[in-house]
């Protein structure tokens, strides 16, 4: 194939890709920016080895080709101290550099660690309180609770620019992954557990958020909009949410039922301690909270998170307790855990 023909094939592909933009490489939040820089730095360090190896491989193949009779041929050669030093010292130094970089960045970008800066050269002002947002991964939608503002939203959230955000994250049924590429890295949402993420948005705009962990039939539509705005705009957005209805426990249990491609919803008030009871697995009146369980197995059948039994991916069903179930399996041969659930 000629160079001209190859160019004709590549130009359309380049033209199509010219309209693409990678949000990971051009983020709008400081945490995501530091993560981007870490990726680039690591890549450049690794290229110090990769590029010379590729170049030398091609050079050796060309120089010592069979048709080149002028290349030196020494079948007795077997060792060079200088080459050994170069071959082993360069990768060793790069591994040390990558190890040091990983150690420092792992602690600096710990999602649980409170922010010490808003952006490069701009530390967090003294006395600034982070905006707390409680996140619940439902089937298949996202619930955002603002405890300080007393509101809640579904599939939409907002935050002021240059104000630290503290996310408290959990899930109602199966494990999910909370991810806003423009803001920060992804972090898992798990039922019965609370994970945290510290972040800040530095530019106004609308950014996409989604689940990065498959969770069932409605996974592809489990997306939401994150809005970065000024303090005044955020106050107006909160007031708009105040026009919705209340979110009490009964309405939450209704909301937790599996549904796909849900529209944005806003709630003017939230039942006190709702997020904590979701984490504790005791939103339903007959459920026993995890923290209140006195011994293993107590309340196990009633302690499943809301709508757990309705999730298509869940295979956990309550087994009837019986004195005859003294072995590790029930009457139909299904293996049963001590708490009475099939393995």
C-alpha positions in Angstrom: 0.0 0.0 0.0 1.4 3.4 -1.0 1.9 6.3 1.4 -0.7 8.3 -0.5 -3.3 5.5 -0.2 -2.5 5.1 3.5 -2.9 8.9 4.1 -6.3 8.7 2.3 -7.5 6.1 4.8 -6.1 7.9 7.9 -7.4 11.4 7.1 -11.1 10.6 7.6 -10.4 8.9 10.9 -8.5 11.9 12.1 -11.3 14.2 11.0 -13.8 12.2 13.0 -11.7 12.1 16.1 -11.0 15.8 15.9 -14.4 16.5 17.4 -13.8 14.3 20.4 -12.8 15.6 23.8 -11.6 13.5 26.8 -13.0 14.9 30.0 -10.4 12.9 32.0 -7.6 14.9 30.2 -9.4 18.3 30.6 -11.2 18.1 34.0 -12.9 21.0 35.8 -12.1 19.9 39.4 -8.8 20.1 41.2 -8.8 16.5 42.4 -9.5 15.3 38.9 -6.7 17.6 37.6 -4.2 16.2 40.0 -5.2 12.7 39.0 -4.7 13.8 35.3 -1.3 15.1 36.1 -0.4 11.8 37.9 -1.4 9.8 34.8 0.7 12.0 32.5 3.7 12.0 34.8 3.6 8.2 35.1 3.2 7.8 31.4 6.3 10.0 30.7 8.4 8.1 33.2 7.5 4.8 31.6 8.1 6.2 28.1 11.8 6.8 29.1 12.2 3.1 28.8 9.6 2.2 26.2 10.7 4.7 23.5 14.4 3.8 23.6 13.5 0.1 23.5 11.2 0.5 20.5 13.8 2.6 18.7 16.7 0.3 19.4 14.6 -2.7 18.4 13.9 -1.2 15.0 17.5 0.0 14.7 19.1 -3.4 15.5 16.7 -5.1 13.1 17.7 -2.7 10.3 21.4 -2.6 11.0 21.9 -6.3 11.4 19.7 -7.5 8.6 21.0 -10.3 6.5 21.7 -8.1 3.5 24.0 -5.7 5.4 27.4 -7.2 4.9 29.2 -4.3 6.5 27.7 -4.8 10.0 30.2 -6.2 12.6 29.6 -9.9 13.3 31.0 -11.4 16.5 29.5 -14.8 17.4 31.7 -15.1 20.4 30.4 -12.0 22.2 28.5 -12.7 25.4 28.8 -10.0 27.9 29.2 -6.2 28.4 29.4 -4.6 31.8 28.4 -1.2 30.5 25.3 -2.7 28.8 24.3 -4.5 31.9 24.5 -1.3 34.0 22.4 0.6 31.4 19.8 -2.2 31.1 19.3 -2.6 34.9 20.0 0.9 36.3 17.5 2.8 34.1 14.4 0.6 34.9 15.4 0.5 38.6 15.6 4.3 38.8 12.2 4.6 37.1 10.6 2.0 39.4 12.0 4.0 42.4 10.6 7.2 41.0 7.2 5.6 40.3 7.1 4.1 43.7 7.8 7.4 45.4 5.2 9.2 43.2 2.6 6.5 44.0 3.3 6.7 47.7 3.0 10.5 47.9 -0.1 10.7 45.6 -1.9 7.8 47.3 -1.9 9.8 50.6 -2.4 13.2 49.0 -5.4 12.1 46.9 -6.9 9.9 49.5 -10.7 10.3 49.0 -11.3 10.4 52.7 -8.7 13.2 53.3 -10.1 16.7 53.7 -9.0 19.1 51.0 -6.1 21.5 51.8 -6.5 23.5 48.6 -9.1 24.6 46.1 -6.7 24.7 43.2 -3.0 25.2 42.6 -1.8 28.1 44.7 -5.2 28.6 46.4 -5.5 26.9 49.8 -8.8 26.3 51.4 -9.7 29.5 53.4 -9.8 29.2 57.1 -13.3 28.6 58.5 -14.8 27.4 55.1 -17.2 24.5 55.8 -17.5 21.8 53.1 -20.9 21.2 51.4 -22.1 17.8 52.6 -24.0 15.7 50.0 -25.3 12.3 50.9 -25.4 10.0 47.9 -27.6 6.9 47.6 -27.3 4.5 44.6 -30.7 3.2 43.9 -32.1 0.9 41.1 -31.4 2.6 38.7 -31.1 6.2 39.7 -29.2 8.4 42.1 -30.6 10.1 45.2 -28.8 13.2 46.6 -29.6 14.4 50.0 -28.4 17.9 51.2 -28.6 17.6 55.1 -27.7 21.3 55.7 -30.2 22.6 53.1 -32.8 20.1 54.0 -33.6 19.1 50.4 -33.1 16.0 48.2 -33.0 15.5 44.4 -33.0 12.5 42.0 -30.6 12.4 39.1 -29.4 16.0 39.5 -27.1 17.7 41.9 -25.4 21.1 42.2 -22.5 22.7 44.1 -21.0 26.1 44.3 -17.7 26.7 42.4 -14.6 26.7 44.6 -16.3 25.3 47.7 -15.1 21.9 49.1 -17.7 19.1 48.8 -17.9 16.1 51.1 -19.8 13.2 49.7 -21.1 10.4 51.9 -22.0 7.5 49.7 -23.9 4.3 50.0 -26.2 2.0 48.0 -29.7 0.5 48.6 -29.2 -2.9 47.0 -26.1 -4.0 45.0 -22.7 -2.4 44.8 -22.4 0.6 42.5 -19.8 3.1 41.5 -20.2 6.9 41.8 -18.2 8.7 39.1 -18.1 12.3 37.9 -15.1 12.3 35.6 -14.8 16.2 35.5 -14.8 16.3 39.3 -12.8 13.4 40.8 -12.1 9.7 40.5 -14.8 7.0 41.0 -15.6 5.5 44.4 -17.7 2.5 45.2 -21.2 2.7 46.7 -22.0 -0.4 48.8 -25.1 -1.4 50.8 -24.7 -1.3 54.5 -21.5 0.8 54.2 -20.6 4.4 53.9 -17.7 5.6 51.7 -16.5 9.2 51.4 -15.2 11.4 48.7 -13.7 14.9 49.0 -13.8 17.1 45.9 -14.2 20.6 44.5 -15.4 22.0 41.2 -13.4 25.0 39.9 -15.4 25.8 36.8 -19.1 26.5 36.3 -21.0 24.3 33.9 -23.0 21.0 33.6 -21.1 17.8 33.9 -22.1 14.2 33.4 -22.1 11.7 36.3 -22.9 8.0 36.1 -22.4 4.6 37.5 -19.1 2.9 36.6 -20.2 -0.5 37.9 -22.7 -2.7 36.2 -25.8 -3.2 38.4 -28.5 -4.7 36.3 -30.9 -4.0 33.4 -31.2 -0.2 34.0 -27.5 0.4 34.4 -27.0 2.2 31.1 -29.6 4.9 32.1 -28.1 5.4 35.5 -26.8 8.9 34.8 -27.2 12.3 36.3 -26.2 15.9 35.8 -23.7 17.7 38.1 -24.1 21.4 38.0 -21.3 23.8 39.0 -22.5 27.3 39.8 -22.0 30.4 41.7 -23.1 30.8 45.4 -26.1 32.9 44.3 -27.1 30.4 41.6 -26.8 27.6 44.1 -29.1 29.4 46.6 -31.6 29.9 43.8 -31.3 26.2 42.9 -32.0 25.2 46.5 -35.1 27.4 46.6 -36.4 25.7 43.4 -36.0 22.4 45.1 -38.0 23.7 48.1 -41.0 23.7 45.7 -41.2 19.9 45.7 -42.8 17.6 48.1 -41.4 15.9 51.2 -39.2 12.8 51.2 -40.2 10.6 54.1 -39.5 6.9 54.7 -42.6 5.7 52.9 -41.8 7.8 49.8 -38.2 6.6 49.9 -39.3 3.0 49.9 -41.5 3.8 46.9 -38.6 5.5 45.2 -36.3 2.6 45.9 -38.3 0.3 43.7 -36.4 -0.6 40.5 -37.1 1.9 37.6 -35.2 3.0 34.5 -34.4 6.4 33.0 -36.1 8.4 35.8 -36.6 12.1 35.3 -35.2 14.7 37.7 -37.1 15.0 41.0 -36.8 17.5 43.8 -37.9 17.2 47.4 -38.5 20.2 49.7 -37.7 18.3 52.9 -36.1 15.0 54.0 -37.0 12.8 57.0 -34.5 13.3 59.8 -31.7 10.7 59.8 -32.9 9.1 56.5 -29.4 8.6 55.1 -28.2 7.0 58.4 -31.1 4.5 58.4 -30.4 3.7 54.7 -26.8 2.8 55.6 -28.1 0.9 58.6 -30.5 -1.1 56.5 -33.5 -0.2 58.6 -35.7 2.2 56.6 -38.6 -0.3 56.8 -40.4 -0.2 60.1 -40.0 -4.0 60.7 -36.3 -4.0 59.9 -33.6 -4.4 62.6 -30.7 -1.9 62.2 -27.3 -3.3 61.7 -26.0 -1.4 64.7 -28.7 -2.8 66.9 -28.1 -6.4 66.0 -27.1 -8.0 69.3 -25.8 -11.3 67.8 -25.1 -12.8 64.4 -28.3 -13.8 62.6 -30.6 -11.5 64.7 -33.1 -9.9 62.4 -31.2 -11.2 59.3 -34.3 -11.9 57.4 -35.7 -8.4 58.0 -32.4 -6.5 57.7 -32.1 -6.5 53.9 -31.9 -3.0 52.4 -35.1 -1.6 51.0 -36.1 -3.3 47.7 -33.2 -5.8 47.9 -35.5 -8.7 47.3 -36.9 -6.9 44.2 -33.5 -6.4 42.5 -33.2 -8.6 39.4 -29.5 -9.3 40.2 -30.1 -10.4 43.7 -30.4 -14.1 44.5 -30.8 -13.7 48.2 -34.2 -14.9 49.4 -35.3 -15.7 52.8 -35.4 -19.4 53.7 -38.0 -20.7 56.1 -36.4 -21.7 59.3 -37.2 -25.2 60.5 -35.8 -27.6 63.1 -35.3 -30.1 60.3 -32.7 -27.8 58.7 -29.8 -29.0 60.9 -27.4 -29.6 58.0 -25.7 -27.2 55.6 -28.5 -27.6 53.0 -32.2 -27.4 52.9 -34.8 -29.9 51.7 -34.2 -29.1 48.0 -30.5 -29.3 48.2 -29.8 -25.6 48.2 -26.9 -24.7 50.5 -28.0 -22.4 53.3 -26.0 -20.0 55.5 -26.5 -20.0 59.3 -28.7 -16.9 58.9 -31.1 -18.8 56.7 -30.2 -17.4 53.3 -29.1 -19.6 50.4 -25.4 -19.3 49.4 
